[in-house]
Amino acid sequence: MAFIKKIGVLTSGGDSPGMNAAIRAIVRTGLDYGFQMYGIRDGYMGLHNNDIIQLGRHSVSDLLNRGGTFLGTARFPEFKQPKVREESVAVMKKIGLDALVVIGGDGSYMGAKFISELGFPTIGLPGTIDNDIAGTDATIGFDTALNTAVSCIDKLRDTCSSHKRISVCEVMGHHCGDLAVSCAVACGVEAVLVPEVPWNKKEVYASIKAGIDAGKRHAILVVCENQTDVYQMAKELEALIGLETRATVLGHIQRGGTPSPYDRVLASRMGAYAIELLRQGHSGRCVGVQNGELVNEDIVECITKHKHQFMRSTYDLAQKLR
């Protein structure tokens, strides 16, 4: 795309491991093609406030193994206002930016969609541990978050088994059960509760009790966030079964840490591909990986579609193996 000379990149919404690797790939691929590259601090808020810096090759050195995002990220609900979006595009035009790459989740994609509709070339990359973005088999950060959660649940199992205890463990995922069901299969838990599959508390409790009555020393339940109060659930289970029951909320520990090799490679591939799409004249597209191949889809489709196939098949597997 001949008129593109300067490209900006920002990270928005919740941080995820691998965002830095994506930024690095975007910057170095862009520089390799002769573009000037700019980083926007603190997401759409930094864009609106003109907190923008030029980036060179050394600006993104030693980032592959760093979690989070060195550019920073922030929630900026004001970006929903048309006036704020128009002011943000005016900022980019004032400093001469010709295109933008946005790394984030569905809220970030919505912002990218708005910018693209204002005639500004924009590409989205799926950066979220929730794996809830349609159009891609995996999002940047999901694999690392899964490894973190599995490591924590494995540790919980050790102490549960030693003390004849029940553990109710809440993992992240927003309104997507991918992380929870993956943990369930990887850790061999007794029950998993996710938003996509209706569940009945009495039936869950009865299943756990039946296992303990049959001789099990311990049990672990994995619960996707926003499903229930896990502390209250632990009290109810203890009262019903008679075994000490503890609730553990893994929380934001799942969003931090060194990205896994898979996430580093995935983020690097996606970042480089985003530049290729801009060179080919694309806008309003989002990058994904399907069956190992890089793909791109209309950003509107990825915002409006729901991705349930992986969750459903993995949930069914967890039920068979418990």
N, C-alpha and C positions, 0 to 999 in steps of 0.2 A: 504494500500500500504506500505509494510514493510520498503522500503528504505527511505521513507520520514521521516525526523527528524526535519527539519527547514523549516518554511513557511513564505514567505514575503507577505505584502499587500501594495498596493499603490492606490492613487486616482489620476485621470488624467483628463485633459480637464476642462470644466466648473464645478464649485462646485454646489452641490445640497443639500437641506436639507435632512438629513437622512444618509448622508455618514458616519458621526461619529458613528451612531447607527450600521451601517453595519460593520465598523472596529471593534467596540466593540464586536459584535457577532462573527466575524471571530477569533479574538484574544482569547476570552474566551472559545469558542468551541474547538479551537486548543489546548489550554492549558489543557482543560479537557481531551483530548485524549493523552496528554503527549508530544505534539509537542513543540518545541521552536518557538516563534513567533517574527517576525521582521517587523518594520514599515519603509517604504521607503518615505523619505520626497520629496515633490515637484515632484511627478509623475515620468515619464520616465527620466526626467533630473536628478533627485536625484538618480535614479537607475544607470545611466551612471556615475555619479560623486561619487558613493559609499557613499551617504548620507543616511546611514541605521542605525537604532537603534533597540535594543532588547526591546520587550514589555512584561510586566507582567500584571497581573489582575488589579493592581492599576494604571497602565499606561493609562487604558481606563475607569477609573472611572469618573462619572459626565459628560458623553458625550452624553447621550441619548437626552437631550433637547437642545443641542448646534447645531446651523446651521453651514454650511461650512464644512471644514475638518481640523482637528487639525494636520494632516500630511502635509497639504499644497498641492497645485496642480500647474501645470505650463504647458504652451504650449511648446512643444519640437519638432519642425518640423525636426530636425536633425535625429530623430529616424527612419525616412523613409530610411535612408542610411544603407545598409546591414552591413557596417563596424561598425557603431555605435551600431547596435543591437548585433552584435557579441561581441563587447567590453562590453556591458551591461550584457550579459549572462556570460561572463568571470568574471565580478565583483561578480555576484551571486555565481558562483562556487567557487570563491576564499574565500568567507566568509562562504561557506557551505550551502547556501540555496538550498533546493531540489524542491520547488514548489512556485508558485506565484498566488495571487488573485488580479485581477485588477478591480477597480470600476470606471466606467465612461460611456461615450457615444460611438458613432460609431467609432470615431477616436481612442479612447482608446481600443476598441475591435480590431481594426486593429493591434495595437501594440501587444496585447495579442496573436493574431493569429500568428504574426511573431515569437514571442518567442516560442510558442508551436511548430511551424515548425522547430525550431532549437533543438527540442528534450527536451524542458524544460516544465514540467507539469504546465499548466496555466488554470485558470478558470476566466470567466468574470462575473461581476455583473452590471446591468443596472442602472447607476447613472446619471440622467439627468432630468431637469424639462420639457424638450420638449416632452417626451413620444413618441419618434420617433424610438425606438428600436424594431425591429421585435422579435417575440418569447415570448413576455410578454404582458399582458393586461395593466400593469402599471409599470412605472419606478420609482426608488427611487427619491423622490423630486417633482414629478408631482402634487400630491395631495396638498402639502404645497403651491406650486406656484399658484395653482388654487385658493386656499383659499385667498392668498394674493391679487391676481388680482381681485377676486370677491369683496373683501372688498373695494378695491380702486374704482372700477366701481360703487359700491353702493353709495359711497360718492360723486362721480361725478354726479350721478343721482339726488341727493338731491339738489345740487347747480344749476344744469341744469334746474330742474323743478322750482326752486325759481326764476330764472332769465330769464326764457323762452329762453334757450340757447341750442345749438347743441354741442355735444362733440364727437371728433374723438379720440379714445383711442387705442394706439398701445401696443400689448402684445408680449411677446417673443414666441419662438417656432422654430426658425431657419427656416427650410423649411417644418415644420409639423404644421398643423392647429388644433391639438387636444386641446391645451390650449385655443385658440381663440374660437372654437365652444363650448367648455364647458362653458366658460365665457358667451357666447351668450345665452345659454339656462338658466344658473343660474341667469343671470341678466335681461333677457327679453329685449335684445337690438333690435334696429330696423334693423340693417344690420351687417353682419359679412363677412369679406374678407379673404380668405385663399388661399394658393398656389395650393391646390389640385382641386379647383373648379374655372373654368374660370369666370371672372366677367367683367362687362362693366360699366365704370364710369358713363356714361350718364343715364343708367338704375338705378344705385344705387342712383344717385342724384334725379332722377325723383320720385323714391319710397319715399325718405325722404321728398321731397317737397309735395307729395300727402298727406302724413301723417300730416304735419304741416297745409296744406290747409284745411284738414278735422277737425282741431281743436286741434291737439296735441300741448302741450306747449313746448315740448322738444324732442330731439332724441339723441340716442347714437349709434355710429358705433364702432365696435371692429375690428381692423385690425391686422392680423399677421405680424410680422416684415418681412422686405424684400419685401413687396408687393408694397408700394408706399410711397411717401413723404407725411406724414400725415399733416404736417404744410401747404403744398401747397393745399392739399385736403380741409383743414379747410377754407382757403382763398376763394377757389372756391365755396364751399357750402354757405359761408356767402354772397358772391356776388350774387349767384343765388336765395337764399331763403330770404335773408334780416334779418335773425336772427344772433345775435352774435354767432360765432363758434370758439371753442378752441380745439387745439390739445394737447393731453397728452401722453407722452411716459413713460410707467411704468419702462422700463429698468431693471437694475440689482436689483432693490428692490424686484423683484419676485424671485431672487435666494437666498436671505438671510432669516434670521429669524428662529425661533424655529420650528423644524419639527412637523407636525401634528401627532397625535397618530397613524393614519393609516400608515404614512411613517415610523414611528419608528418600528412598528410591522413588516411591509413589509421588511424593511432593516435588521431587526434582523433575520427573517426567512430565507431570502436569504443568509445572511452571514454565518449562521450555515450550511445551505445546501451546500454552496461552499466547506466547509471543508469535509462534507460527500462525495462529489463527488471526491475529491482528495484521500480520504481514499479508495474509491472503484476503484481507478486507472484511473480515467477519466482525460483527458486533451483536450484543444481546445474546451471546452464546455462553454456555457453561461447560466446563471440562469434566470428563468422567473417565472411568476405566470399566470396561465390560469384557469379561472373559479374557482379561489380560491385555486388551487392546485399548488404546486411547480413543475416545470418542468425544463428540460435542453435540449438545442438544440446545434447543431454544430454551432460554432461561425461564420463560413463562411456563413451559411444560414442567420443568423441574421444580418450580414453586408450587404448582397446582396438583401435580400427581403425587400419589402416596406409594411408598415402597414397602410391601409387606411380604414378598415372596421368600426372602432370606429368613426373616423373623419367623414366619409360619412354619417353614420346613425345619428350621433349627429347634423351634418349640416342640414340634412333634417328635423329633429325635430325642430331646431331653426327657419327654414323657416316657418314651420306650426304654430309656437307659437308666431311669432312676431306681 
